[in-house]
Amino acid sequence: MKRTFNHTSAAYRTDTTGNVAVMFAICLFFIIGLLAVAIDLSKGFSAKQRLQDTTDAVALLAAKDKTLDSTAKLEAAAQALYDATYPGERGVRIEIQDVQRNGDEVIVVAKNNIDTFFGGIFNRSDLDVGVTSRAVFATKAMDVALVLDTTFSMSENNKIGGLKVAANNLLTTFDELDNENLRVSVVPFAQYVNVGLSRRNARWLDVPADSSTRGAEVCRMKRDVISRSNCRRVAKTCSNDGVSFDCSYTQCDNQYGPEYESCSTPVANQTWTGCVGSRTGGRDVRVAFDGKKIPGLLNTSCGVELQTLSKNMTTAKRTVSSMTAARNNGDTYIPSGVLWGWRTLDESIPLSSGGNDVVSNRDKVMIVMTDGENQGSKNGKRHNGSNTDAANAKTDETCEAAKRDGVTIYTIAYDVNDSTTKNMLTRCASGASNFFDAANASELNKAFQAIGDALNELRITA
């Protein structure tokens, strides 16, 4: 009996090898099935993400283009973009299930039916993925001030030319937004800002009258040069706005004629060309007039006149195109540009736009571009000092005051090598992403375009 039991047990152990094989086959089937499902689900996820990205682009395009004002036009434009994104791909069957416009919002619902690799295992050879996109094109009221450096250093390597191209490209982008509530001002700055001769008698401005004063007759002994010899060039280097330039001159050995008395009456001319300085008593960082007049400076050069807020981008382009990086514009003084850029965005005196153009709840944006460090500093009402640290501190103070007033500031360092200036511009900006470091004209253009894209209110909402 015992032998029979042992024999039966041994036979059972031998027979279980078949059971294990069956169980292994079943497990292997399920493992392969799970892998197949994972592969197909991964493919479905990728297909859905791609469809979502494409449908977002379709919704954005339709939201921006207000001429797509019917379901038929919306569907045709959407289908064209889908066809361009999926050009004849196998296993892709896009179906636009719904496209509709509700005011500024466009809703697009789409489905893609894709082939599966292992769907046949579960009697399913395809998979549906669906997405929905909502896009809004909001024409939010916005005022933008372009505060642009026109000091002599901008003449190097025609940087002023690169600036004009980049700024005008941005203005073209603004024009294409077709936003009737978008206004732009342009503030060229150097050592001073030009507010325009037409404002001479404004109640917020203190400009002395132009004058021509004749002095007492002055007589002196004089001898005229009658011949020159041994003329040679004397090398000399001068500097303006931190930029060195050749100011060599010719020197000769002169022979003079007999001495004689020469008399003349000196005339001193005092003329205002639109340049303004800074107020004293801490008012040089206050945007409003508040009763303390701003000094007009006689016999001072400051470049082209600023342009106040305007919806006309052609007018803004004309101002940008007229800018020059003249040697007599003076040294760089950034606080002056920031303050007057801020003033163009403010609805109070001195540069209140007034009238029917005023829109409540508008965004205020300032774009400040400079190619160098502060060379001048405040000295009373003028900016003819040489304390860079003081000028940098004044820049910080003015930027912070503008930001507290709700102004969003973007700053661009154009071919700037000075780390102190870059740090100052970074602080001036409303955030680290609002500062751009452009080494050349191409990067400057990209910086302006990036700012333009950031200001575009076209967006996906869901």
C-alpha positions in Angstrom: 0.0 0.0 0.0 2.8 2.4 0.8 4.5 1.7 -2.5 1.3 2.4 -4.4 0.9 5.8 -2.6 4.5 6.8 -3.4 4.0 5.8 -7.0 0.9 7.9 -7.3 2.5 10.9 -5.7 5.5 10.7 -8.1 3.1 10.4 -11.0 1.2 13.5 -9.8 4.5 15.5 -9.5 5.3 14.5 -13.1 1.9 15.5 -14.4 2.1 19.0 -12.9 4.6 20.1 -15.5 1.8 20.3 -18.0 -0.2 22.5 -15.6 2.7 24.9 -15.1 3.1 25.2 -18.9 -0.6 26.1 -19.2 -0.5 28.6 -16.4 2.7 30.2 -17.9 1.0 30.5 -21.3 -2.0 32.2 -19.7 0.2 34.6 -17.8 2.3 35.3 -20.9 -0.8 36.1 -22.8 -2.0 38.6 -20.2 1.5 40.2 -20.0 1.7 40.6 -23.8 -1.9 42.0 -23.7 -1.0 44.5 -21.0 2.1 45.6 -22.9 0.0 46.0 -26.1 -2.5 48.1 -24.2 0.3 50.2 -22.8 1.8 50.8 -26.2 -1.5 51.7 -27.7 -2.4 54.0 -24.8 1.0 55.7 -25.1 0.3 56.2 -28.8 -3.1 57.5 -28.0 -1.7 60.0 -25.4 0.9 61.3 -27.9 -1.8 61.6 -30.6 -4.1 63.5 -28.2 -1.3 65.9 -27.2 -0.5 66.6 -30.8 -4.2 67.1 -31.6 -4.5 69.4 -28.6 -1.6 71.5 -29.7 -3.0 71.7 -33.2 -6.5 72.5 -32.0 -5.1 75.3 -29.7 -3.4 76.8 -32.8 -6.7 76.5 -34.7 -8.6 78.3 -32.0 -6.0 81.0 -31.7 -6.0 81.7 -35.4 -9.8 81.8 -35.5 -10.0 84.0 -32.5 -7.6 86.6 -33.9 -9.1 86.6 -37.4 -12.5 88.4 -37.0 -13.2 87.9 -40.7 -14.0 84.3 -39.9 -17.4 85.3 -38.8 -19.5 82.2 -39.9 -19.4 78.5 -39.1 -18.5 77.7 -42.7 -15.5 80.0 -42.7 -14.3 78.8 -39.3 -14.6 75.2 -40.4 -12.7 75.8 -43.7 -9.9 77.7 -41.9 -9.7 75.0 -39.2 -9.6 72.2 -41.8 -6.9 73.9 -43.7 -4.7 74.1 -40.7 -5.3 70.4 -39.7 -4.5 69.4 -43.3 -1.2 71.4 -43.1 -0.3 69.8 -39.8 -1.2 66.2 -40.8 -0.2 66.2 -44.5 -1.5 62.8 -45.8 -0.4 60.8 -42.8 -1.6 57.2 -42.6 -3.8 56.2 -39.7 -4.9 59.7 -39.0 -8.6 60.7 -39.4 -9.3 64.2 -38.1 -12.9 65.1 -37.6 -14.0 68.6 -36.6 -17.0 68.1 -34.4 -17.8 71.7 -33.6 -16.4 75.2 -34.3 -18.2 78.2 -33.0 -17.6 81.9 -32.1 -19.1 83.5 -29.1 -18.0 87.2 -29.2 -14.2 87.2 -28.6 -14.2 83.5 -27.8 -13.8 80.7 -30.3 -14.5 77.0 -29.3 -13.1 74.1 -31.3 -14.0 70.5 -30.6 -12.0 67.9 -32.6 -11.5 64.1 -32.7 -8.8 61.9 -34.2 -9.3 58.3 -34.9 -6.0 56.4 -34.9 -5.0 52.9 -35.8 -3.8 50.6 -32.9 -0.9 48.2 -33.1 -2.3 45.4 -31.0 -6.0 46.3 -30.9 -6.8 43.1 -32.8 -6.0 41.1 -29.6 -9.0 42.7 -28.0 -11.0 42.9 -31.2 -10.4 46.7 -31.4 -8.3 48.0 -34.4 -8.7 51.8 -33.8 -8.9 54.4 -31.0 -10.7 57.7 -30.7 -9.0 60.7 -29.0 -10.9 64.0 -28.6 -10.0 67.5 -27.4 -11.6 70.9 -26.8 -9.9 74.3 -27.1 -11.2 77.7 -26.2 -9.3 80.9 -27.3 -10.0 84.5 -26.6 -8.6 87.5 -28.5 -9.0 90.3 -26.0 -8.3 93.8 -27.2 -7.5 95.1 -23.8 -6.9 98.8 -23.5 -3.1 99.4 -23.3 -0.7 102.3 -23.4 2.9 101.6 -24.3 5.9 104.1 -23.9 9.0 103.4 -26.0 11.9 105.1 -24.1 14.9 105.0 -26.5 18.5 106.0 -26.0 19.8 108.4 -28.6 23.1 109.3 -27.1 26.3 109.6 -29.3 27.3 106.0 -28.4 24.4 104.8 -30.4 26.2 105.9 -33.6 28.8 103.2 -33.1 28.4 100.4 -35.7 25.1 102.1 -36.7 23.4 100.9 -33.5 20.8 103.6 -34.0 19.9 102.0 -37.3 19.3 98.7 -35.7 17.2 100.3 -33.0 15.0 102.0 -35.7 14.4 98.7 -37.5 13.6 96.8 -34.2 11.3 99.5 -32.8 9.4 99.9 -36.1 9.0 96.2 -36.4 7.4 96.2 -33.0 5.1 99.1 -34.1 4.1 97.0 -37.1 3.2 94.1 -34.8 1.1 96.5 -32.7 -0.6 97.8 -35.9 -1.5 94.2 -36.9 -3.2 93.6 -33.6 -6.0 95.9 -34.8 -6.6 97.0 -31.2 -8.4 100.3 -31.2 -7.6 100.8 -27.5 -3.8 100.5 -28.0 -1.8 103.7 -27.8 1.9 104.3 -28.1 4.3 107.1 -27.1 7.9 107.5 -28.1 10.5 109.2 -25.8 13.9 109.7 -27.3 16.4 110.6 -24.5 20.0 111.4 -24.0 21.2 113.8 -21.3 17.9 115.6 -21.5 14.5 115.1 -23.2 12.9 117.4 -25.8 9.2 118.2 -24.9 8.7 120.4 -28.0 8.7 124.1 -28.7 4.9 124.2 -28.9 4.7 123.6 -25.1 6.8 126.7 -24.3 3.9 128.5 -22.7 2.5 125.5 -20.9 1.6 126.4 -17.2 3.8 123.5 -16.0 6.9 124.7 -17.8 9.3 127.5 -16.8 11.3 128.6 -19.8 13.2 131.9 -19.9 12.6 134.1 -23.0 15.0 133.8 -25.9 17.3 136.7 -25.9 20.1 138.3 -27.8 22.3 140.5 -25.6 24.9 142.9 -27.0 27.8 143.7 -24.7 30.2 146.6 -24.6 32.6 147.1 -27.4 35.9 145.2 -27.0 39.1 146.2 -28.7 42.3 144.2 -28.9 45.5 144.1 -30.9 45.5 141.6 -33.7 47.8 140.3 -36.4 46.7 138.3 -39.5 48.3 135.2 -40.7 50.0 135.9 -44.1 51.6 132.5 -44.7 51.8 129.0 -43.4 54.5 126.3 -43.5 55.4 122.9 -42.1 51.7 122.0 -41.6 51.2 118.7 -39.8 48.5 116.6 -38.3 48.4 116.5 -34.5 46.8 113.4 -33.1 44.2 113.8 -30.4 41.4 111.6 -29.0 38.3 113.1 -27.5 35.4 111.4 -25.6 31.6 111.8 -25.7 29.1 109.7 -23.7 31.9 107.3 -22.8 32.9 106.8 -26.5 36.3 107.9 -27.8 36.6 109.5 -31.2 39.3 111.1 -33.3 39.5 114.8 -32.9 43.0 115.4 -34.4 43.7 118.8 -35.8 46.2 120.5 -38.2 49.0 122.7 -36.8 51.2 125.0 -38.9 54.1 127.4 -38.5 52.5 130.7 -39.2 53.9 134.0 -40.3 52.0 137.1 -39.2 51.6 140.6 -40.6 51.8 143.9 -38.7 49.9 144.3 -35.6 46.7 146.5 -35.6 43.7 147.2 -33.4 40.5 145.3 -33.9 37.2 146.1 -32.2 34.0 144.2 -32.0 30.7 144.1 -30.0 30.0 140.6 -28.5 26.5 139.2 -28.8 25.2 136.5 -26.5 22.3 134.5 -27.8 20.0 132.5 -25.5 17.7 130.1 -27.3 15.4 127.3 -26.2 15.2 124.2 -28.4 12.7 122.2 -26.3 15.0 120.7 -23.7 14.0 120.3 -20.1 16.0 119.6 -16.9 14.9 118.3 -13.5 13.1 119.8 -10.7 14.7 120.1 -7.3 13.5 119.2 -3.8 12.9 115.5 -4.6 10.3 116.4 -7.3 12.6 114.9 -10.0 10.9 111.5 -9.4 7.3 112.7 -9.3 5.3 112.2 -12.4 2.6 114.9 -11.7 3.0 118.7 -12.1 1.7 119.4 -8.5 2.4 123.2 -8.9 6.2 123.1 -9.2 7.3 124.1 -12.7 9.7 122.0 -14.8 12.8 124.0 -15.9 13.4 124.6 -19.6 17.1 124.8 -20.5 18.5 127.4 -22.9 21.3 126.7 -25.3 21.0 123.0 -24.8 20.7 120.2 -27.4 18.5 117.1 -26.7 17.5 115.4 -29.9 14.1 115.0 -31.5 10.8 115.8 -29.7 9.0 113.2 -27.7 5.6 112.0 -29.0 2.7 111.6 -26.6 0.2 108.7 -26.7 -1.3 108.1 -30.1 -3.3 105.3 -31.8 -1.5 106.1 -35.1 1.4 103.7 -35.5 2.5 105.6 -38.6 3.0 108.7 -36.5 5.1 106.6 -34.0 7.2 105.2 -36.8 7.9 108.6 -38.1 9.2 109.7 -34.7 11.4 106.6 -34.4 12.7 107.1 -37.9 13.6 110.7 -37.2 15.9 109.9 -34.2 19.6 110.6 -34.5 22.6 109.7 -32.3 24.1 113.2 -32.5 27.3 114.1 -30.7 25.7 117.2 -29.2 22.9 115.2 -27.6 25.0 114.9 -24.5 25.8 112.1 -22.1 23.5 109.3 -21.0 21.1 110.1 -18.2 18.5 107.3 -17.9 16.3 108.7 -15.1 15.2 111.5 -17.5 14.0 109.0 -20.1 12.2 106.9 -17.5 10.5 109.9 -15.9 9.2 111.3 -19.2 8.2 107.8 -20.4 6.2 107.5 -17.3 4.7 110.9 -17.8 3.4 110.0 -21.3 1.5 107.1 -19.6 0.0 109.4 -16.9 -3.3 111.2 -17.4 -2.3 114.2 -15.2 -0.5 117.3 -16.2 2.1 117.8 -17.7 1.4 115.3 -20.5 -2.3 114.4 -20.0 -3.7 113.0 -23.2 -7.3 113.9 -22.1 -10.2 113.9 -24.5 -12.2 110.8 -25.6 -9.1 108.6 -25.9 -8.9 108.0 -22.1 -10.0 104.4 -21.4 -10.3 103.1 -17.8 -8.7 99.9 -16.6 -5.9 100.1 -19.2 -2.5 98.5 -18.9 0.5 100.9 -18.7 3.7 99.5 -20.2 7.2 101.1 -20.6 10.0 99.7 -22.7 13.4 101.2 -21.8 16.3 100.6 -24.1 19.9 101.9 -23.6 23.3 101.0 -24.9 25.4 102.2 -22.0 25.8 103.3 -18.4 24.8 106.6 -16.9 27.5 109.1 -17.8 25.8 112.2 -16.5 24.2 112.9 -13.1 21.8 115.5 -11.6 23.4 118.8 -10.7 20.7 121.2 -9.6 18.3 121.4 -12.5 20.9 120.2 -15.0 22.3 116.7 -15.6 25.9 117.8 -16.2 27.4 116.0 -13.1 29.6 113.0 -13.3 28.5 110.9 -10.4 27.5 107.5 -12.0 26.5 106.0 -8.6 24.1 108.9 -7.9 22.6 108.6 -11.4 22.1 104.8 -10.9 20.5 105.4 -7.6 18.1 107.9 -9.2 17.3 105.4 -11.9 16.4 102.8 -9.3 14.2 105.4 -7.4 12.4 106.5 -10.6 11.8 102.9 -11.8 10.4 101.9 -8.4 8.1 104.9 -8.3 6.7 104.1 -11.8 6.1 100.5 -10.9 4.3 101.5 -7.7 2.0 103.6 -10.0 1.1 100.4 -11.9 3.5 100.7 -14.8 4.9 97.4 -16.2 8.5 98.0 -17.2 10.6 96.1 -19.8 14.3 96.9 -20.1 16.7 96.1 -22.9 20.5 96.4 -22.6 21.8 96.9 -26.1 25.5 95.9 -26.6 26.2 96.8 -22.9 29.3 95.3 -21.3 29.0 97.0 -17.9 27.6 94.5 -15.3 26.6 97.4 -13.0 24.4 98.8 -15.7 22.9 95.4 -16.5 22.1 94.8 -12.9 20.4 98.3 -12.7 18.3 97.5 -15.7 17.3 94.2 -14.3 16.2 95.9 -11.1 14.3 98.5 -13.1 12.3 95.8 -15.0 9.1 94.5 -13.4 10.6 91.0 -13.2 13.6 89.0 -14.3 11.8 87.9 -17.5 11.2 91.5 -18.4 14.9 92.2 -18.8 16.6 91.5 -22.2 20.3 91.5 -22.9 20.8 92.1 -26.6 24.4 91.9 -27.9 23.6 93.0 -31.5 20.9 94.3 -33.8 19.5 90.9 -34.5 19.1 90.1 -30.8 17.6 93.6 -30.2 15.0 92.9 -32.8 14.2 89.5 -31.1 13.9 91.3 -27.8 11.4 93.8 -29.1 9.4 91.0 -30.8 9.4 88.9 -27.6 8.0 91.9 -25.7 5.4 92.3 -28.5 4.4 88.7 -28.1 4.1 89.1 -24.3 1.8 92.1 -24.7 -0.4 90.2 -27.2 -3.6 89.4 -25.3 -4.4 86.4 -27.5 -4.6 83.4 -25.2 -6.0 79.9 -24.6 -8.5 79.8 -21.8 -9.2 76.1 -21.5 
